[in-house]
Amino acid sequence: MSIFLQAITIEHENEHDLEHDLSTKPNFSVPKIYTAKGDLSKRWYVYFSFRKK
């Protein structure tokens, strides 16, 4: 295998592993408010996500 192909393969594997490494991601997202563009006749709500360890 050529050195170039080997380097690309290793980089791809590392990137894939880091993408799914949850320890580097925050446990909570920033809360956001859905305001229905200011329409008071529609529901407004707060949405966020969290991850249990």
N, C-alpha and C positions, 0 to 999 in steps of 0.2 A: 504494500500500500504506500502511496506517495506521502511524503511528509505533509504536503498541503491538504490532501484529503483527510489524513489522520487528524490534523489540527482542527479542521472544520467539524469533523465528527465529534471530537472531544468538546469543542465549544458548544455545539448543539445539545449534547447530553447535559452539560453543566447548566446551560440556560434553561432547559426543560426542568431540571431538578430544582433550580432556584425559583422558578415560576410557581411551583407547587409546594414550596417550603413555607408552611404557615407560620413558623416561628418568626419569620421576618415581617409578617403582616400584622397590623394592629388588631386588637381584639374587638374594638368598637369602631363604627363609622361615625362621622359627624352627623348629628341629627339635622334633618332638613324639613322645612315646612312646605306643604303643598297648599297653596292659597286659592286654587281654582281661578287664577288671574283676577283676584279681587271680587269675584262673584259671591255675595253672601248667601245666595239661595242654594249654592252647592256646598258639599262637605269639604271642610278643610281638615288636614291631618298632618301629623308629624311622622316621619318615617326614618328608620335607622336600622342598622344590623349589628349583631354581636355574635361572637363565637365563644362557645363554652370550651374551656381547656380540657 
